Amino acid sequence: MGESTLTISDADFETLVAGSAEPLVVDFWAPWCGPCRLVGPIVEELAVEYGGAVKVGKVNVDDNQVVAARFGISSIPTILIFKGGELKDRITGALPKPALKARIDAVI
């Protein structure tokens, strides 16, 4: 993970989502997933670009199956966007950076 992204686990997911004053973008991924490796650097870039206005985190679905199951993550990469502790958008699949940024901007 980059310095700008949070590593989120089953144990701290709820606290991070409910306790976040900023919108939270969560990338569900796995190391063996090719499309995840394409989206990962884009997510890192967006974390830097948004700075403190948006929190960005990553959940490894292999290591954190409880939270992945809770949100019905069956395809990765899947990106969930939360605002005010509520799920506002769900993006499944690899999107180019401008499309991903537009979806985030629509929520924040």
N, C-alpha and C positions, 0 to 999 in steps of 0.2 A: 504494500500500500504506500501511497505517497504521503508526504507530510501534511497535505491539505485534506486528506480523507480520514474518516474514523473507521476503525475496524470494529464492526458490530457483531455481537454474539447473541445466542438465545438468552443468556443471563442478563444482558443489559439493554436489549432491544426496547422493551416497554418503557424503561426509565428514560432512554434517549428520545423516544418519540413523544411521550407525554410531557417530558420536561423541556422540550425544545421551544424556545421563544421564536426561533427562526424556522422558516420552512426547512424540511429535511428531505433530501434525495437519497434513496437507498438502492444501490446496485446489487442485485442477487446474481451471483456468478459461481464458477468453479474453475480450478486451474486447468482442467482437461478440455474446457469448452472453447473451441476456436472463435466463434462470434464474440464470446466474452473477452477474449484477448484483443479483439478489434475495438470493442466499446470501452474497455478499461482505461486506455490512455485518454479517450475523449472525456470520460467522467473525471479523471484527474485534472485535465485542462479546465473543465468547467468549475471544479472546486476552487482552483486558483483564481479564475476570473470572477467568480461571485464573491470571493473573499469571505467576510463574516456575515454577509447578507443571507446566505444559504449554507446550511450544514450538509455535507456530503459524506455518506458512509457506504461501506461495502460489507455484504454478508456472504460468506462462503457457504453455499448450500450443503456441501458435503459435511462440513463441521457443525452446522447449525440447522438441523432438520426440523426442529420444533417451530421456529418462526417461519421457515419456508413453507411448512405444511399449513400453518395458520392462515397464510395468505394465498394458499393454493398455487404455489409456484411449481408449475409442471414443465415449463420451458425456460431456458436461460439463454441469454441474459434477460432478466426482467427488472425494470426500474420502477420503484414505487415513489410517489411524491406525496409527502404529508405536509399539511399546514394546520396549525392549531391542534395538533395531535390526531387529526383525521386524515384518512386516505383520500386524496383528491384526484390522482391520476395514476394509471398503470400503463407501462410501455413494455411490450414484449418483443424481443428481437433486436437486431442491431440497426440502429438508426444513425444517419450521418449527423455530425455535430450541429449544423444549423436547425435540423428538425428536432433534435433533442432539446436544444436551447429554447426553441419556440414553445415546446410543451411545458418546460419548466417556467418560462416567463409567463405563460398563461395562468399558472397557479399562483405565482408570487405576485 
